[in-house]
Amino acid sequence: MGNIINLKKMMSAAMFAAGLLVSMNSASAQQDEQEPLALLQLDVDGNGSLETVELYGGQMTRGSSYRNDFLLLLKGSDSELLTAYVPSINGGYDCSLEKARFTGRGEQLILSVGQGGDDGSIEYRIIDFADPKAVKEIFTGSDNAGVAATAEFVPDFRSKIAFADGSTNYELLPKEKEFYEQRGLYDVDGTLLKGYRRPYVGKIHSLVAVDMEQDGILELLSLQSISGLNREDLLGKLAGVWSYDGSSGWKLKSSYNEKNWRILPRQAVHDSSSVTYPVFTAIAAPEVQNKLNGDFAIIAGPYLQNLATGGCELDYTLTFVSEKFISMVFFGVLDEGEKEIFAKIPLNIDVQTGAQLALGDVLNLRDADLLPVLRLLTKKDKVDFSKGIPESWYYNGTNFVFCQRSETGEWLEATVAASDLKKFLLKPELF
């Protein structure tokens, strides 16, 4: 925790911070003096008037952007110095102040100080000045650890993330298999060779206050990175939603392994019919979000329209999910009089742009060798390649799956390992 400054003992610091100490005689003293770093007005006690918080910090060496010896001054609306407080952050870069309301009395101060590490971690403190004689850090150094989780590499080029509540999450590793083979972590068959190596779960590097329940009291949304063999090998991002309880502190309401976006199920039910379709949410990517949700709405539209007038079913499954690429399949049934119309709709998405990936975007269909290779590799399957390569396809993490509807209405599939099609891949980074 930080400390409240005794104003009498810290008179010189307070005088300087208030702008009354205008000069220092020695060069060394000038290096050690505290400089104004940030200023913010907020209503700390909820009485309707604004107080001012000023942040000061020292410079460790001349010309350095690193700041330390932080001091927070709280001033009333008449500029009277109410208290001075030393936050429990030793130092750092890029200091900023924000305000938010987490308790029922007044607004609290959010202090953020970058730590300059490879993981981009930031030290956060949330400070309650409601009682100037008993200033409290309600978000402390230990709270910066974020969501409690451990990570490990497991066979078949995957990672396992375990949470404190006992739940686990498995993800395919983000880079090409050769990246991990060359570093001796796996062999070509996906056998884990160095089980003692562990991914790194970082501290919080982003903290945002949002009123999730629309009740005037804010929650905190935190974000942490999970890195594999190095900081560039990003396995995912761990997101948490926190609420504040005055008696017990911060409580984790929910968490998930985040890739800057999520796919959430949306379901509509009427009588015996059910329509389930995805909703895509993304951080700072509204155009991608709107495009994908528009595409999903086009698929779900006919089934939603049929809910009130006839029987229908729609559902989907995510066959592959990575930071760059999503492959999914919709399964639908529509009642048309006495007939049922079955549909199987694969959808392949470039997450960076929101574009749908046609087969020609990922495989070189102009290569004359591709069709003979597919015929050879799928000769035990029922898909007919005599009329060309089916346009409908999806990816299941290992294989390309080619889909074709027979003359009798049956959906047929042919499976080919992506590793057998390396020569023809146009976007090998996706597979």
Wavefront OBJ file of the C-alpha trace (Angstrom):
o trace
v 0.000 0.000 0.000
v 1.011 3.622 -0.380
v 1.433 6.155 2.374
v -0.300 9.361 3.376
v 2.244 12.129 3.742
v 2.466 14.112 6.972
v 2.123 17.610 5.554
v 4.253 19.245 8.205
v 7.116 16.823 7.706
v 6.793 17.054 3.933
v 6.397 20.850 3.793
v 9.184 21.360 1.297
v 7.746 18.767 -1.077
v 4.286 20.212 -0.705
v 5.551 23.748 -1.282
v 7.358 22.674 -4.421
v 4.392 20.709 -5.679
v 2.128 23.689 -5.052
v 4.398 25.778 -7.255
v 5.903 27.851 -4.447
v 9.430 26.496 -4.628
v 10.634 28.092 -7.844
v 14.344 27.372 -7.972
v 17.002 24.866 -6.909
v 20.652 25.854 -6.687
v 22.585 22.702 -7.517
v 22.470 20.596 -10.692
v 22.136 17.388 -8.666
v 19.188 18.790 -6.795
v 17.542 19.713 -10.092
v 17.805 16.096 -11.237
v 16.109 14.906 -8.060
v 13.306 17.464 -8.048
v 9.757 16.354 -8.717
v 8.067 17.423 -11.925
v 4.340 17.677 -12.710
v 3.285 14.629 -14.711
v -0.522 14.683 -14.808
v -3.568 16.491 -13.436
v -7.215 15.448 -13.122
v -10.399 16.915 -11.667
v -12.894 14.596 -9.980
v -15.493 14.553 -7.226
v -13.726 12.423 -4.613
v -16.386 12.629 -1.882
v -19.591 12.831 -3.893
v -20.614 16.282 -2.673
v -20.953 17.714 -6.171
v -17.820 19.877 -6.143
v -14.658 18.999 -8.025
v -11.323 18.401 -6.354
v -8.015 18.287 -8.238
v -5.400 15.541 -8.088
v -1.910 16.376 -9.284
v 0.746 13.747 -9.941
v 4.420 14.586 -9.482
v 7.448 12.386 -10.068
v 11.217 12.502 -9.989
v 13.673 11.849 -12.805
v 16.248 9.203 -12.014
v 18.835 10.548 -14.469
v 18.893 13.613 -16.672
v 17.190 12.969 -19.998
v 15.572 9.734 -18.871
v 11.853 9.141 -19.432
v 11.730 6.895 -16.376
v 9.959 8.523 -13.445
v 10.010 7.557 -9.778
v 9.294 8.971 -6.300
v 5.669 9.595 -7.184
v 3.587 12.014 -5.141
v -0.156 12.670 -5.452
v -1.559 15.972 -4.166
v -5.273 16.426 -3.521
v -6.521 20.008 -3.664
v -9.975 21.397 -2.934
v -12.053 23.573 -5.249
v -10.329 26.613 -3.729
v -6.879 25.104 -4.491
v -6.305 24.374 -0.785
v -3.999 21.398 -0.283
v -6.074 18.681 1.396
v -3.604 15.812 1.516
v -0.545 14.302 -0.134
v -0.181 10.609 -0.862
v 2.657 8.377 -2.065
v 1.256 5.534 -4.246
v 2.818 2.077 -3.999
v 4.426 2.138 -7.463
v 8.211 2.392 -7.489
v 8.485 3.944 -10.929
v 7.884 3.608 -14.632
v 6.946 5.352 -17.859
v 3.958 7.063 -19.486
v 2.002 7.964 -16.366
v -1.697 8.804 -16.682
v -4.711 9.561 -14.479
v -8.349 8.593 -15.036
v -11.458 8.699 -12.883
v -14.189 6.137 -12.299
v -16.864 5.248 -9.748
v -16.532 1.852 -8.080
v -18.046 2.630 -4.664
v -21.166 4.405 -3.543
v -19.283 7.517 -2.459
v -17.559 9.811 -4.917
v -15.168 9.043 -7.754
v -11.917 7.121 -7.502
v -8.595 7.801 -9.197
v -7.015 5.289 -11.608
v -3.240 5.709 -11.826
v -1.432 3.795 -14.590
v 2.346 3.589 -15.005
v 3.980 1.612 -17.821
v 6.748 -0.790 -16.798
v 8.654 -0.931 -20.065
v 8.884 -4.730 -20.224
v 8.590 -6.951 -23.280
v 5.107 -8.002 -22.199
v 3.861 -4.403 -22.128
v 2.767 -4.680 -18.505
v 1.364 -1.634 -16.739
v 1.106 -1.074 -13.012
v -2.353 0.137 -12.011
v -3.572 1.583 -8.748
v -7.082 2.717 -7.922
v -7.065 5.227 -5.096
v -10.008 6.388 -3.000
v -9.613 9.943 -1.662
v -13.121 10.118 -0.129
v -11.546 10.583 3.314
v -8.367 12.684 2.928
v -7.199 11.445 6.345
v -7.552 7.788 5.349
v -6.667 7.493 1.662
v -6.992 3.900 0.424
v -5.654 1.967 -2.532
v -8.589 -0.244 -3.423
v -6.746 -1.762 -6.424
v -3.297 -2.738 -5.195
v -0.085 -4.238 -6.520
v -1.300 -7.798 -5.911
v -4.464 -7.091 -7.916
v -2.254 -6.420 -10.970
v -1.617 -10.165 -11.215
v -5.060 -10.397 -12.844
v -6.789 -13.683 -13.607
v -5.103 -16.620 -11.876
v -4.189 -19.130 -14.575
v -1.421 -21.534 -15.548
v -0.452 -22.612 -19.051
v 1.413 -25.580 -20.492
v 2.224 -27.129 -23.838
v 0.445 -30.426 -24.592
v 0.805 -32.947 -27.458
v -0.451 -32.260 -31.001
v 0.803 -28.658 -31.121
v -1.663 -27.363 -28.553
v -1.630 -25.381 -25.333
v -3.654 -25.968 -22.193
v -4.761 -23.107 -19.950
v -6.045 -24.000 -16.468
v -8.040 -21.578 -14.325
v -8.376 -21.385 -10.561
v -11.959 -22.703 -10.708
v -10.744 -25.952 -12.269
v -11.869 -25.207 -15.825
v -9.467 -25.670 -18.733
v -9.137 -24.353 -22.254
v -7.236 -25.990 -25.143
v -5.970 -24.042 -28.149
v -3.933 -24.911 -31.218
v -0.562 -23.151 -31.165
v -0.582 -20.036 -33.344
v 2.569 -20.436 -35.415
v 3.428 -22.965 -38.095
v 4.296 -26.433 -36.833
v 7.814 -26.051 -38.213
v 8.403 -23.132 -35.806
v 8.032 -25.481 -32.818
v 9.763 -28.417 -34.497
v 12.873 -26.338 -35.265
v 13.088 -25.276 -31.617
v 12.852 -28.856 -30.404
v 9.533 -28.478 -28.598
v 7.705 -31.058 -30.760
v 8.631 -33.671 -33.293
v 6.932 -33.829 -36.706
v 4.159 -36.049 -35.325
v 3.217 -33.549 -32.613
v 4.858 -35.441 -29.753
v 5.860 -33.034 -26.966
v 9.631 -33.300 -26.435
v 10.236 -30.619 -23.826
v 7.361 -30.781 -21.393
v 9.294 -28.709 -18.869
v 8.926 -25.631 -21.061
v 6.013 -23.480 -19.981
v 4.135 -20.605 -21.613
v 4.229 -17.288 -19.762
v 1.047 -15.788 -18.301
v 1.699 -12.056 -18.006
v 0.336 -9.481 -15.604
v -2.418 -7.063 -16.562
v -1.453 -4.785 -19.454
v -4.869 -3.190 -20.007
v -7.500 -2.152 -17.486
v -10.721 -0.425 -18.559
v -13.661 0.686 -16.405
v -17.066 -0.157 -17.936
v -20.586 -0.143 -16.472
v -21.416 -3.704 -17.497
v -24.664 -3.902 -15.493
v -25.887 -0.365 -16.266
v -26.307 0.435 -12.568
v -23.989 3.430 -12.306
v -21.237 1.367 -10.640
v -18.365 0.386 -12.882
v -16.679 -2.969 -13.377
v -13.099 -3.499 -14.505
v -12.190 -5.290 -17.736
v -8.644 -6.613 -17.579
v -6.437 -8.098 -20.277
v -3.297 -10.246 -19.990
v -1.104 -11.874 -22.623
v -0.179 -15.553 -22.718
v 3.096 -16.087 -24.576
v 4.617 -19.344 -25.792
v 8.307 -19.833 -26.521
v 8.883 -16.080 -26.774
v 6.948 -12.830 -26.596
v 6.176 -12.937 -30.333
v 4.623 -16.385 -29.960
v 1.306 -15.043 -28.636
v -0.952 -17.918 -27.610
v -3.859 -15.695 -26.683
v -5.109 -13.006 -24.354
v -6.740 -13.611 -21.017
v -9.656 -11.309 -20.269
v -11.400 -10.806 -16.947
v -14.409 -8.896 -15.636
v -14.097 -7.697 -12.029
v -16.538 -6.108 -9.575
v -15.613 -4.323 -6.355
v -16.922 -5.258 -2.922
v -16.007 -2.846 -0.131
v -15.562 -5.639 2.409
v -13.759 -8.270 0.333
v -12.156 -6.359 -2.557
v -12.243 -7.347 -6.219
v -14.188 -10.392 -7.325
v -13.682 -12.085 -10.685
v -17.078 -12.319 -12.383
v -15.925 -13.983 -15.609
v -12.802 -14.739 -17.608
v -11.910 -16.252 -20.949
v -8.982 -16.740 -23.283
v -9.257 -13.775 -25.593
v -7.832 -13.152 -29.059
v -9.078 -9.549 -29.216
v -12.415 -10.952 -30.367
v -15.091 -13.392 -29.315
v -17.814 -15.441 -30.978
v -20.954 -15.626 -28.859
v -24.025 -17.801 -29.543
v -27.390 -16.111 -30.015
v -30.500 -18.318 -29.863
v -34.181 -17.795 -30.666
v -36.737 -20.467 -29.698
v -40.427 -20.728 -30.601
v -42.570 -23.822 -30.037
v -40.411 -26.712 -31.248
v -38.152 -24.595 -33.474
v -34.741 -23.243 -32.530
v -32.370 -20.914 -34.377
v -28.826 -20.548 -33.044
v -26.326 -18.321 -34.827
v -23.056 -16.579 -33.898
v -22.426 -12.969 -32.967
v -18.909 -11.619 -33.466
v -17.503 -9.004 -31.054
v -14.088 -7.432 -31.549
v -11.868 -4.964 -29.727
v -11.357 -1.784 -31.793
v -12.486 -3.412 -35.050
v -16.057 -2.177 -35.698
v -15.887 -2.631 -39.485
v -14.869 -6.285 -39.192
v -17.470 -6.837 -36.485
v -20.276 -5.309 -38.558
v -19.282 -7.177 -41.722
v -19.216 -10.584 -40.059
v -22.437 -10.049 -38.145
v -24.041 -8.964 -41.418
v -22.905 -12.218 -43.065
v -24.215 -14.254 -40.129
v -27.543 -12.407 -40.307
v -27.933 -13.319 -43.989
v -27.563 -17.003 -43.153
v -29.837 -16.873 -40.096
v -32.470 -14.618 -41.724
v -34.612 -17.246 -43.526
v -34.707 -19.430 -40.422
v -35.664 -16.550 -38.132
v -38.454 -15.584 -40.542
v -39.730 -19.145 -40.470
v -39.875 -19.381 -36.658
v -43.439 -18.096 -36.408
v -44.905 -19.846 -39.463
v -43.233 -23.216 -39.645
v -40.721 -25.606 -38.208
v -37.027 -24.850 -38.579
v -33.691 -25.582 -36.985
v -30.356 -23.828 -37.341
v -27.149 -24.430 -35.463
v -23.431 -24.099 -36.119
v -20.129 -25.561 -35.041
v -16.678 -23.980 -35.007
v -14.427 -26.495 -36.733
v -11.268 -24.392 -36.387
v -10.385 -21.178 -34.558
v -7.085 -19.315 -34.603
v -6.054 -15.699 -34.231
v -6.165 -15.223 -38.021
v -8.688 -17.719 -39.308
v -12.105 -19.135 -38.388
v -13.755 -22.080 -40.078
v -17.332 -23.017 -39.208
v -20.267 -24.995 -40.522
v -23.970 -24.118 -40.240
v -26.543 -26.941 -40.200
v -30.104 -25.986 -41.091
v -33.505 -27.555 -41.628
v -36.513 -25.683 -43.066
v -40.041 -27.090 -43.318
v -41.520 -26.405 -46.756
v -45.006 -27.872 -46.613
v -44.530 -31.602 -46.282
v -40.884 -31.403 -47.275
v -37.821 -30.692 -45.151
v -34.956 -28.842 -46.783
v -31.576 -29.638 -45.311
v -28.665 -27.223 -45.644
v -24.991 -27.464 -44.786
v -23.236 -24.096 -45.078
v -19.471 -23.927 -44.465
v -18.045 -20.473 -43.800
v -14.352 -19.602 -43.734
v -13.309 -16.215 -42.417
v -10.174 -14.064 -42.468
v -10.404 -12.579 -38.957
v -8.151 -9.635 -39.796
v -10.434 -8.323 -42.553
v -13.737 -10.117 -42.020
v -13.610 -11.404 -45.600
v -15.020 -14.792 -46.518
v -12.329 -17.051 -47.916
v -13.249 -18.886 -51.078
v -11.357 -22.052 -51.899
v -9.439 -20.157 -54.596
v -8.167 -17.756 -51.924
v -6.302 -20.522 -50.090
v -5.563 -23.144 -52.763
v -4.043 -22.528 -56.186
v -6.907 -23.794 -58.347
v -4.983 -22.824 -61.495
v -2.347 -25.450 -60.804
v -3.124 -28.305 -63.170
v -1.711 -30.825 -60.686
v -4.218 -30.018 -57.947
v -7.247 -31.890 -59.309
v -5.340 -35.162 -60.022
v -3.833 -35.022 -56.525
v -7.263 -34.538 -54.953
v -8.709 -37.417 -56.966
v -5.888 -39.676 -55.832
v -6.158 -38.728 -52.165
v -9.975 -38.963 -52.025
v -10.643 -42.045 -54.147
v -12.169 -43.819 -51.119
v -14.603 -40.942 -50.534
v -17.927 -40.421 -52.314
v -17.325 -36.848 -53.499
v -17.303 -36.691 -57.294
v -14.336 -34.682 -58.603
v -15.086 -35.479 -62.234
v -16.818 -32.111 -62.678
v -14.097 -30.188 -60.889
v -13.245 -29.254 -57.335
v -16.269 -28.519 -55.082
v -16.451 -24.881 -54.017
v -17.878 -25.726 -50.585
v -15.197 -26.473 -47.987
v -14.074 -26.068 -44.388
v -10.992 -26.775 -42.292
v -10.935 -28.881 -39.107
v -7.473 -28.065 -37.794
v -5.721 -30.797 -39.766
v -7.674 -31.465 -42.934
v -9.414 -29.700 -45.757
v -12.967 -31.042 -45.943
v -14.626 -30.734 -49.372
v -18.435 -30.765 -49.315
v -20.786 -31.794 -52.114
v -24.508 -32.417 -52.343
v -25.490 -35.509 -54.259
v -28.393 -35.745 -56.700
v -30.439 -37.427 -53.954
v -29.825 -34.515 -51.561
v -27.255 -36.296 -49.418
v -24.321 -34.222 -48.195
v -20.986 -35.866 -49.036
v -17.533 -35.037 -47.692
v -13.972 -35.758 -48.775
v -11.048 -35.179 -46.420
v -7.491 -34.264 -47.410
v -4.684 -33.416 -44.995
v -3.416 -29.846 -45.391
v 0.130 -31.214 -45.126
v -0.483 -33.127 -48.378
v -1.401 -29.895 -50.176
v 1.545 -27.683 -49.178
v 2.536 -27.200 -52.800
v -0.823 -25.598 -53.562
v -1.350 -23.444 -50.464
v -1.690 -19.712 -51.145
v -1.972 -18.783 -47.454
v 0.159 -21.354 -45.630
v 0.217 -19.196 -42.484
v -3.444 -20.069 -41.895
v -2.871 -23.809 -41.829
l 1 2 3 4 5 6 7 8 9 10 11 12 13 14 15 16 17 18 19 20 21 22 23 24 25 26 27 28 29 30 31 32 33 34 35 36 37 38 39 40 41 42 43 44 45 46 47 48 49 50 51 52 53 54 55 56 57 58 59 60 61 62 63 64 65 66 67 68 69 70 71 72 73 74 75 76 77 78 79 80 81 82 83 84 85 86 87 88 89 90 91 92 93 94 95 96 97 98 99 100 101 102 103 104 105 106 107 108 109 110 111 112 113 114 115 116 117 118 119 120 121 122 123 124 125 126 127 128 129 130 131 132 133 134 135 136 137 138 139 140 141 142 143 144 145 146 147 148 149 150 151 152 153 154 155 156 157 158 159 160 161 162 163 164 165 166 167 168 169 170 171 172 173 174 175 176 177 178 179 180 181 182 183 184 185 186 187 188 189 190 191 192 193 194 195 196 197 198 199 200 201 202 203 204 205 206 207 208 209 210 211 212 213 214 215 216 217 218 219 220 221 222 223 224 225 226 227 228 229 230 231 232 233 234 235 236 237 238 239 240 241 242 243 244 245 246 247 248 249 250 251 252 253 254 255 256 257 258 259 260 261 262 263 264 265 266 267 268 269 270 271 272 273 274 275 276 277 278 279 280 281 282 283 284 285 286 287 288 289 290 291 292 293 294 295 296 297 298 299 300 301 302 303 304 305 306 307 308 309 310 311 312 313 314 315 316 317 318 319 320 321 322 323 324 325 326 327 328 329 330 331 332 333 334 335 336 337 338 339 340 341 342 343 344 345 346 347 348 349 350 351 352 353 354 355 356 357 358 359 360 361 362 363 364 365 366 367 368 369 370 371 372 373 374 375 376 377 378 379 380 381 382 383 384 385 386 387 388 389 390 391 392 393 394 395 396 397 398 399 400 401 402 403 404 405 406 407 408 409 410 411 412 413 414 415 416 417 418 419 420 421 422 423 424 425 426 427 428 429 430 431
